């Protein structure tokens, strides 16, 4: 089982709407809801993650 090292995203808000991101696996960016740490994990390629972030602005 892959061990992701999640950290709170800089895009998270202080009102509890938090996203956690793990980038410790070179080929994968893992994203999850901090309110459900045992819930589903979205796994993206680093390229897809970069495209997603650039689409936010």
N, C-alpha and C positions, 0 to 999 in steps of 0.2 A: 504494500500500500504506500502510495506517495505521501510524504510528509510535507505539507505546505506550511511555510512560515508566514502567517497572515499578519498584516498591519493595517491600521485604519487609513483609508484613503484620504488624501488632502481634499478631495471633493465632498467628503462627508460633512454633515451639518452638526451643530451642537444640540439639536432638538431630538436626537435619537434616530434620525434617518441616516444610518451609517452603512457604508460599504467597506468591506475589508478586502485587501488585495495581497496576493502572494506572488512574488517574482523570483523566488529562490530556485526554481527549476528552470533551467535555461530555455527550454522549448515551450514552456507553458506559462501563461498568466492566469491565475485562479482568482475568482471573484465570488464573494458570498455576502449574505446579509448578516451583519454583526448580531442582530437579535435572534438569529437561528444558526448558531455556530455548528450544530450537527446536521443542519439542513443541506439542501442541494448546493453544489459548487459549479459555477459556470467556468469552463476551461476554454481559453482562447490562445491562439498563437500570438506571439509578441507583435507581429504585423497587424493582426486584427485588432488588438488592444490599442495600438497607436492610432489606427484609423478611427476607432470608436472615440478615443479622447479628442482627436482633432475635429470630430463632428460635433463636439459639445460647445465649441466656441462660435 
